[in-house]
Amino acid sequence: MKRRMGKVWMAILLCVVMLGSLCACGKPKQKDNVKTTEETTQEQELAKKDETKDNMIPNGTFDDGVGKWNTYTNGGSGTLSVNKDKQLEIHISSLGSVEHAVQAYLDGFALDTGCKYQFSFDIASSADRVMEWRIQMNGGDYHAYVSDKVSVNEEMQHVENTFEMTEGSDPAPRLCLNLGKFEESPGDLGEHSIYVDNFELYLADDSNKIEDVAEVETKDVNLNQIGYQPDDEKKAVLRGDELSDSFTVVKADTGETVYEGNVTEQKSNTASGEETAVADFSSLKEAGKYKIITDKNGESFPFTIGENVYQGLLEDSLKMLFLQRCGVELTKEAAGDFAHPVCHTGEATIYGTKKKKEVSGGWHDAGDYGRYVVSGAKAVADLLLTYEKAPNKFDDSLGITESGNGVPDILDEARYELDWLLKMQDEASGGVYHKVTCANFPETVMPEKETEELIIAPVSNAATGDFAAVMAMAARVYETQDKEFAKTCLAAAKKAVHYLNAHMDDSGFKNPEDIVTGEYPDDNAVDEQFWALAELFKTTEDKDIHKQLKKLKVLSASGGFGWQAVGYYGVWAYLTADGQDENFAGEVRNRFTYGLDEVLKAAKEDSYAVGVGEYTWGSNLTVLSSAMMLQMAETIMPEKADKALAKEQLHYLLGKNTNSYCFVTGYGSLSPKQPHHRPSQVLEQPMKGMVIGGPDSNLEDPYAKATMQGVAPAKCYVDNVQSFSCNEVTIYWNSPMVYVLSEYIGQ
């Protein structure tokens, strides 16, 4: 029978609790077992819940089924259902090896600083054991605001706790039940079930609530916070209910006026939901540090005009990849605070077999320590394209391990990933394994602390096609640097293409059931095949490869410069290759035109001149892809090229956006301080030079959902470690930044 607790029952149970019975005491403001009369009176008062207040736990009685409860596993396994008594049943088939190996959780409530809360629920278990309940931060180090361990058995018991939120307000905490392996429990519990019911969380006292104070200073005059080169078009965007008619540019240190102008292009901007106007100061070319002042919209962050404003940013954007290296020690001399011992060097198990394979090396992909072929290949491709475009803009003094060896450091860095990619090819078939990770994401630790078993995920067409493409690229790029390595890459590319051609009917990659790390799913490998064949043709001019390439339907090769849609890499490869077929080249050029027109349309309609149609996860990659496309148009489609618009994409990323953020850590007046990136989280400082994901109007994490409902798409960004869909970083967001910036170095 379900237990419905009224106020009388609550008071009785609290008295029992105060005598040392079933109540779990929380860590914040935790009290001794012996309580004073004053403490007892306070808890009795808190127990008298105002019946007008709502339970903050939705569907706490499970009358409406499982609802928004879900499971997380980290080596264990468990499922959720609602039984005939309308209790949530968590059936545990494997405990795993850690306390959170099986976890039932719920999101969708908030905690405010200074408020007191009363939390309770009922629990029983078919096996005698220990469990832990937690209300915790849902990100960062996932620490508990309040928690306790409880011994449970077949008898339904009531657990209750009164706690005060002593930390900063959290709009998106998580309620967790940790049901994995505990030292206090017997060895092998076997399959069993936990039964929970009647979850309640009430605001008991808000008299000491501390209102949030906005800590982030945004601006109503936004521009590139790093700065401009003298001959750039220089346009700031003003926004507000009232817009100034004029603006003044002053020296940042003295306030001396150096330029005055009128505001133009007043209009409504749909993506950001605001009224905007433009302050054009392009004719100001004198080197210096400045800011813009207006009478109604305040002033801008300071910015610089100078020839070399992007050199340091380019170097840090590239060095971020070095700092993501796996399988090697990063020394203090080379990596500074982000130095760490060697990591992830053990042999990995090929999924579904007992076979082991040595796959050390490569780059940690993102905020986690997984290594993924599709994203790694995309990142390598960007570096190789950059070097092909601008070989004289990169030297041998970046400060990485190989600096001083006579090879440009950009090629050394690409080579580090290429060496790992070669290890991911199956020697027998030529297919390429999709990724190597542990079964679950690691805790918030440095890379050498992730010591769980490494697992190699199955071969995928997407990985094989991307691998073939970048190996074909490497074969021509390294021809003058290392002929033997170039031969190795070319042979690997051909072998991968052979596998891909024979397996195009295979389904796309999906995570195996017991692996929960990044999936990078892709059901369409035609674009990967197109890219691979185009690069192989460009490198070899092989007529048979050319024939095979021309048989592909170009429109099926989805466009883009991402990890999933890679068709435009193939377009660029073919349109810059020797020996093109004129008719086929026309089809390929039309494919590029279609994408370019979309970018031009979006950018010219937007007040911030950014080529983003929709703000989705990794929208800043969309911006960088737009910049790449606009830069490439100068070579393959000069009649549609727009150099100024290409650079506007960079200006957006560096601060000329509605969020007032420079989206590269460590740069500008306002940049992300809480990236979803484990080394940065452990060291409590952001690694410098990381491009973060940016606005995501789909609100794809609990923190985003809790804080940005109804917000205009372009404004759906928050600098918080809990918002992984807005604030994570990846190698393949940094790599296109290297490509884009290289255009503006040495000019």
Secondary structure, DSSP 8 states (H G I E B T S, - for coil): ------HHHHHHHHHHHHTTSS----STT---SS--HHHHHHHHHHHS--TTS--SSTTTT-TT-STT-EEEESS-EEEEEE-TTS-EEEEEEE--SSTTSEEEEE----B-TT-EEEEEEEEEESS-EEEEEEEE-SSTT--EEEEEEEEE-SS-EEEEEEEE--SS-BSS-EEEEE-S--TTS-S---SEEEEEEEEEEEEEE-TT-----------SEE--SSEE-TTS--EEEEESSS--SEEEEEETTT--EEEEEE-EEEEEETTTTEEEEEEE-TT--S-EEEEEE-SSS-B---EEE-TTTTHHHHHHHHHHHHHTB-SS-B-HHHHGGG-B---S-S-EEETTSS-EE----SB--SSS--EEHHHHHHHHHHHHHHHHH-GGG--S-SSSTTTTSSS-HHHHHHHHHHHHHHHTB-TTT--BB-EEE-SS---S--GGG--S--EE--B-HHHHHHHHHHHHHHHHHSTTT-HHHHHHHHHHHHHHHHHHHH-TTS--B---TT--S----BS--HHHHHHHHHHHHHHH--HHHHHHHHHS-GGGS---SSSS--HHHHHHHHHTSSS--HHHHHHHHHHHHHHHHHHHHHHHHSTT----SS--TTHHHHHHHHHHHHHHHHHH-GGG--HHHHHHHHHHHTT-STT---SBTT-SSS--SS-B-HHHHHHTS--TT-BB----TT--SHHHHHH-TT--GGG-----TT-HHHHBB-HHHHHHHHHHHHTTS--
